[in-house]
Amino acid sequence: MLTPTFARLFGNRPKTVVGMIHVRALPGTPNHAGGFAPILDQALEEAEIYRSCGIHALMVENMHDVPYVQRPGPEIAAAMAVLAREVKCAQPQLPLGIQILAGANREALGAALAAGADFIRAEGFVFGHVADEGYMDSCAGDLLRYRRVLGAESIAVFTDIKKKHSAHAVTADVDIVQTAHAAEFFLSDGLILTGAATGEAASTAELRAVYAATKLPVFVGSGITAENAKDYLPVADAFI
């Protein structure tokens, strides 16, 4: 559903496509090499490719900072803020989001504020789960209070539910629709559904159920291809 927040960011188009920029490994992480300038150059190049192809919005994520840690250090938040700021200045017409792995939602919010970004993608918003990096607790109350303290209410918080690369046995008695309702009740600005891992297709049955049960925008967060995109059009508002 196109809420006022969603429409403010993305307009009233029926479907929105968000292009993800997976930045190279950042300084201080095991796979980092070559300094900061090549990371920035690649991010700017990919942002321009997305813009030239008609993509509606952008997001930056530190995907290559493996192995991930929960709440990474200030050097990661600082690097992401600089990268996002440069991308935003180069493509001011495109809404910009930030995700900082793993589960670094406060850091992403702070970086987004410094960069002039428009939204973040948050993990672990409601209910706890076991991720690759260990147990991840829910963060909605803390995160939205932090947003208020920063005066950053204009930055939307789009939230993964039953997120990928995680075990959800501890909440096996809470289905995807109940999880969506909890996130809506806890003031999420939009819901993101994924497959079990990066690149794996999200369940159209789960998307259909959530899309029918919530008043929030629904994003498909993984596994979209030219071949299966048509299957998702009736059951989602946006595609990452």
Secondary structure, DSSP 4 states (H G I P E B T S, - for coil): ---HHHHHHHTT-S-EEEEEEEPPPPTTSTT--S-SHHHHHHHHHHHHHHHHTT--EEEEE-TTSPSP-SS--HHHHHHHHHHHHHHHHH-TTS-EEEE-TTT-HHHHHHHHHHHT--EEEES-SSS-EEETTEEE---HHHHHHHHHHHT-TTSEEEEESS-SSEE-GGGTTS-HHHHHHHHHHTT-SEEEE--SSTTPPPPHHHHHHHHHH-SS-EEE-S---TTTHHHHGGG-SEE-
